[in-house]
Amino acid sequence: MTAVHVQQEVKPESNEQTAAAAAAATGTGSDSNLAGQPASQVVVIKAEDGTEAAAAGSSVVHTCPCCASTSTVADAAAGVTPVAAAAGAGDGSGSNGDGRQRVVAGVTSALCELCVITVRFMGYFRVHQGSGQVFDAIDLFLPDTQFETQACYMRLPPSARRACNAAGVPFREAVHAASHALLNVLPLYMVCNSTDMGTECDNPYDTRFRPERLLLYDKHPGGIGLAAQATPLFPELLERALDLVQRCPCRYVKGCPCCVQHLDCKNYNAVLNKQGAVLVLQAALEQEAAVAETREVQL
């Protein structure tokens, strides 16, 4: 049995719990709010040996509910053909009619494995009640919390990093944003909430090595089958996530809650890049298309 260790920064489950733990550990009190300082989370993977795109020329005006900005998107270029239909579509060149690489439902490089989630609280912030500004950071060491669950993940191809480097986009921000986009589209394919699964959320102060992958883990101890159900859906999730990010008209570098931001991000959506998410998702789709093509050749 092999194990792959991944570390990420997360916030405690609630600011109230953090404040109570901090006061008990330090014996101090304050009139200010206490917010969770990023804590260390370790994910250990246990390995055991609908509709087609609109007709050409049509377009739709999209309005972002977050910033009210609008953009016109050509459906023929930005629309996503469902994977089930994509398996039989195309012109024989290995791509869909909209120019995207063809993927096949259920044929994926994604894996589903057991994992151990370890959360280590390292401190908390003191925040002004009026302005919300952080004015102090207190170190705090509490016992680790752990639980076993399941995770599904796919390794990113080297082309994803190369594309980000060429565009001048931080790769870690791109992967983080792409992972959030996957979480945001998950309820479209499964009977669950987007907060029922988590991902590896990056911290702006963390410089440790991280495997280059997209990972979703079941937040329920022991797992309730969400990761296993999401694994064969990975090609569809990638396509829909890419469609979500490309269609969102917001112009923020870090995106908005409608595309790459997530309400349960453990680091407050601090390390995100919307443009990078597009590059990572495109590279992941190209890899999935190559896997599907290889499977067809073998058959």
N, C-alpha and C positions, 0 to 999 in steps of 0.2 A: 504494500500500500504506500502510495506517495502522497505528499501534501504540498500544496502551493500556498504560500503565505502572501496575503495582501493587506496593507495597512491603509487606513483612511481616517480622515478627521470627521467627527460627528459632534453634534450638540446633545446634551442630555434630553430625555424625553419631555421634560417640562422645566421651566424656569423655577417654579415653586419648589420642586424636588431638589434642584441644585442649591437654591438658597437655604433650604432647611439643612441639607447635608453640609453646606459650607459653614453655617452658623454653629452646627454641632461640632464640627471638626476644629474650627478656629476659635470658638468662644466669643466671636465678635458679632455685633449687630450694626445695622445702618438703616437710615431712612431712605436710602436709594434702592432702586430695583436691582435685583441680582439676576443676571442673565448667564446662561451656560457658556463657558469658554470652550472652544473646540477641544474635544477629547479624542483619544486614539481608539479606533475600531479596527480589529483585525478579522479578515475573512479568510478562513482556511478551507480550501477545497480538498475533500477527501476523494481520491481517485482509486477505484478498484478495477487491479488487473483481473364584390358586389356589382360594381358597374364599370363599364369601360370608359375610356377617355372620350370627351366630347369631340364632335366633328371638327375637322381642321378649319381654322379661321374663327372659331367662336372664342369668346373671352368672358370672364366674370370679374366684377369689381368686388374686392374683399375689403372689409373694414375691420380694423383691429379694435376689439372692445376695450383694450387697455389704454391705448394712446389715441384712438379715433383716427389714425392715419389710414389712408386707402391706397390700394394698388390694383392695377389691372393685370390679371394673369390669364395667359392663353391656355385653355384647358387642354388642347392637343399637345402642348409642350410640357405642362406641369402636372397634368392628370396622372393618376396612378391606375394601371390596369391590375385588377386583382390577380393574385398568383394562380388561382385555379384556371382563370381564363388565359393567363400568360403562357401556361404550359402548352397550349395549342395555338398560340398566336405568333405573329412574326412573319418575316419574309425569308426564313431559312438562314439568315445571317447571324443568328444567336442573340438577336435583340428584339424588343417589342416594337410595336408600331410607333411608339412615342420616342424611340431612340434609346430607351433604357435596356440594360442587359436583362435577358430572360431568366427567370428563376422558376423553380418547380415546387409546388406545394409539398411539404413534408420532406424535401431533400435539402439538407442543411448541414453545415459544419458545426452547428451549435451542439453543446454537450450538456447533460444534466447530471450533477454529482451532489453528494452529501457535502455539507460545509459546516463550519463552526464559526459563529459570530461572537467576537470578544469585544466588549466595550470597556474602555479604560478612561475614567474621568481624571483630567489633569488640572483643572482649575475652573474659575468662573470670572465673569466680568461684573464690575459695578457700574451701573448705568444711571444717569440723571433722569429723574422722573419727568421733568418738563421737556428737555430737549431730546432725550433718548440717546445722548452721546455717551460713549464709554469713557470713564475717567480713571479706571484702575483695573488691574488684572491680578487676581490672587491665585497662587499655586495651591492646588488641592489634590491629594492622592487618596482615592477611595478603592475598596476592593473591586476587582474586575467582575463584570457580569458576562456570562456566557450562555449560549443556547445553540443546539444543533438544529439545522434545517436543511433545505435543498436549494441549490442555485443552478441556473442555466446560464451559459456563457458561450461566446465565440471569440476566438483569437483574431485580432485585426491583422490584415496583411501589411507588409512594409510600405505599400503604396499609400496607405492612409497617412503615415508620418511624412512621407515625401511630399504629398499634396499640401499638407499643412505648412511644412517648411517653405515650400515654394510660394505660398500665399502670405507668409509672414504671420501665421496664426499659431499661438501656443498649443501644442498637441494635447496637453493634459486638459486644457479648457475645452478643446474640441470633443474629446472623449466624454468628459463630464456632461456636456450639453447634449450629445447624442444619446447618452444613457437616459437622461431626463426625458427626451423626446419619446424614447421607447416606453417609458413608464406612462407617459401621458396618453398614448394610443392603446395601451394594454386593455382597458375596459371595452374597447370596440370589438374585441375578439374573445374575451373571456368574461364570465360572470364574477367580477371582482371590482374592487376600487383601486385607483391608482396608488393608494397608500398601502395596499395589502402586500406589495412587493417593494423592495428597496434596491439600491444600487451603490456603487462605490463613489461616494461624494468626496471631491478633492478639497484640500485646504490651501489657501494662498501661502501659508508658511511651511508647508510640508514639501521637502525636497527628496524624500525617500523614493527608491525604485518602485515602480508599479508595472505589473504586466500589462501589455497592450491588448486590451480586450474589452468587450461590452458584456457586463454581468448584471443579472437580475436575481435577487434572492428572495425567498419566501420569508416574510417577517414573522410568521407564526412558528413558535417552537415545534420542532419535529416536522414541520411542513404539512400543508394540506393539499398538496398536489398541484399547486399553481406553477411551480418551476417545471415540473414534468409536462404539464399541459402547454406551457409557453414554448418549450424547446422546438417542436416541429413547426410552430408558427413563426419562427424567427424571420424567415424570408418575407412573410407578409407584414410583420411588425416593422421591419426595416423599410419596406416600401411606403407604408402608411406614415411612418415617422418622418421620412424624407419629404413626403408630400405635405405633411403638417408644417414643417419648418419652411419649406419653399413658398407655401401659400400665405403664411402669416405676413402681413404687410408692415409689422413693426420695424423700426429702423434702429433699435437699440443693439449695441454690440453684444450685450448679455441676453438679448431676447426679451421675452415677456412671458407671463404665466400661460399664454395661449400656445406657446411653442416649446421653448427649451427650459423655462423655469418650472420648478416643481414645488408645491406647497409644503412638502415634507422633507425638503433638502436639509441634510444634517449640517451644512455649512452656509445656510442662508443664501444660496445661489450666488456665492461669491466668486467662483472660478468657472465662468461660462463664456463661450464664444459661439454665437449663432452661425456665423459663416463657417467656422470650423466643424460644426455639427453636420452641415451639408456635405463637406468634404469627406468626413469619416463615414457617414452613412452611404455615400456613393461608393467608396472603396469597399465597404462591407458587402454591398449589393453585388459589386463586380466579382467578389470572391464567391458569393453564393451562386452566382450565375455559372462560374467556372466549375463549382462542385456539381451543379445540375447537369452541365454539359458532359462532365466526366462520367456521371452516372448513366447518362443516355448512351454514351459510347460503349460502356461496359455491358449494358443490356443488349 
